[in-house]
Amino acid sequence: MINDKSIDAEGGDRRTPHKRTRMSPEARRDQLIEYGLAMVGDRPLEEITIDAIADAAGVSRALLFHYFASKQEFHVAIAQAQADRMLARTEPDASLGDPIAILTASMAAFVDYVSENRTAYTALIRGASSSDAAMREVFDRTREVMVARVLDHAPVFGVEVTPVVVMSVHGWIAFVEETTIRWLTAETPDAGTSTGGTLTRDELLALITAALPALAAATIG
């Protein structure tokens, strides 16, 4: 665990004055993003200030601006890191063999990740309608990866990848995102789940997982 007080403004370690170590520019940048990711866990992205990050990291504002040209650029970096983590967590596990099992496991990982990181993920989703082109690009790239993963498995379901299928998968991804967010933010708590919502986690998972094969069948028909 990082001890904020142990790192000086240049990245050196105050705990080892006789053997001073320094962080590479890449490591320092990654460290600042880590602080941002930790903060976005309990507050909206727009509330994360340069001062708060600089204070947490024990660095000056000037040093932070050495790595990020603006607060918005820093926010985009946080959103990108959040997206990368989500994609890594939901990577399809081909060793499961059965396509439905692969889909179910990936969607279970998605639901659990979003449940654990709802504030940060909501910020990513909002990037789709953001006026900032860089934030929208993060969202678009993330969705394209998710779509590509589904399309890669389309032949296994006997589905030819056509423009209609591609459009349908984009729609399904949007359905998964919106349904999961609404489940997380539903006002009526459900006794069978710690996250709240009108459905249990397993019911939600069954809903979004069954929708894809049904959509695939509709495109064939």
Order of alpha helices (4+ residues) and beta strands (2+ residues): alpha-alpha-alpha-alpha-alpha-alpha-alpha-alpha-alpha
